[in-house]
Amino acid sequence: MRYLHGVETPVASMDSRMPGRLSPEDRARLDAFFEDIRQQTAAFAGYPVSADFDYRELFRFLNYPLNNIGDPFNPCAYHLHTRQFEREVLDWFAELHHAPEDAWWGYVTNGGTEGNLYGLYLARELYPDGIVYFSQATHYSVSKNLRLLRMPHIMLRAQPSGEVDYNDLRESLNIHRDVPPILFANIGTTMREGIDDIGRILGILRELAIPEYYIHCDAALCGMTLPFIDGAPRFDFASGIHSLSISGHKFIGSPLPCGVVLALKVHVDRIARSVEYVGTLDTTVTGSRNAISPLMLWHAIRSRGRSGFRAAVAACLQRAQYAVEHLNAAGVAAWRNPHAITVVLPSPAKPVLDKWQLAVQDGIAHIMVMPHLTRETIDQLIADIVNRSS
Ligand SMILES: *Cc1c(COP(=O)(O)O)cnc(C)c1O
């Protein structure tokens, strides 16, 4: 074994097997790029993505062609996989979101988008004529996925908080009550972290006497925050949802985009197909699947535990409130939803947006108070906003 930047590397892969070497110019280019990334991460405040993680213990696995092809719960002819770790990750999320024991299924995805696509796919197989309802505050990827799946859909109005307009939902459901509704619920919208109330949606379905429906929750960010906040809204399987998508690289943090999708097993069994070539079930959207991201999620879960995440969420909430109060004191009309780590504010000046990588939509920007964003960094950001806006 030889050590390269602290990573244990099989000698064979460094010498005899590796066909080429980078030129000094190319190596210098990588060094400069690394420095640029390092600096830009220091002022990274506009996306719901944590930069606070350390997976160095896992770097040695990058030297192997690992692949979690196919179903995580089935044996596979391809042995270089991390399914045993993936299943532990899924178990952890299933327990966190009260999935019914032995009646759920899931896998580690490439991110929230894939999990949402999967939930919609299951819903369509169950209700081929179903209509999808989602609010205008829904993530941009969802309308593309609906076109991909050719699912009829109705976009509903959203309230200023980002939460769906329940009157609009009730009216639309009432008009189409002969068709099973597929409710795409936002558990934390991208821009304002608005949360659709699952209890209220179920109440409307009951009121309209709609017997058949499907509820998918897009909990990209909040699937890892709300379960750790006392008194936060519930959106788990016990409250009546059918599938759930969570991003792994958002609150937990990971250099590889990833996520988790969970669904009731009865609906997944409808789409499973056995494939002889890989000796496993083809239940996932993609064939080959990233086997490193399940290891990273496993590492995060095992090393931090529920108590670690609870503390991290509480700290983010405190700093989000700190940011709102200090922005308000400086005359900036910032606000946040209850239980939210998203601070919404009128769009700051362009240089501030660029420096801090702040996303803007309809004149509104947001600061994402993720685990890596310290009070000192928030102070610098607020100073920039205040100094350059007048
Ligand atoms: C980020 C996000 C997504 C997409 O998740 P990816 O992990 O980026 O694919 C979907 N929905 C919401 C609300 C999001 O914030």
The ligand as an ORCA input file, in Angstrom:
! r2SCAN-3c Opt
* xyz 0 1
  C     -33.663     20.423     -3.646
  C     -35.098     20.087     -3.808
  C     -35.526     19.075     -4.662
  C     -34.582     18.349     -5.563
  O     -33.692     17.619     -4.831
  P     -32.296     17.190     -5.460
  O     -31.720     16.418     -4.344
  O     -31.560     18.448     -5.811
  O     -32.596     16.367     -6.668
  C     -36.862     18.770     -4.705
  N     -37.729     19.431     -3.950
  C     -37.361     20.419     -3.122
  C     -38.399     21.100     -2.303
  C     -36.038     20.790     -3.040
  O     -35.684     21.793     -2.231
*
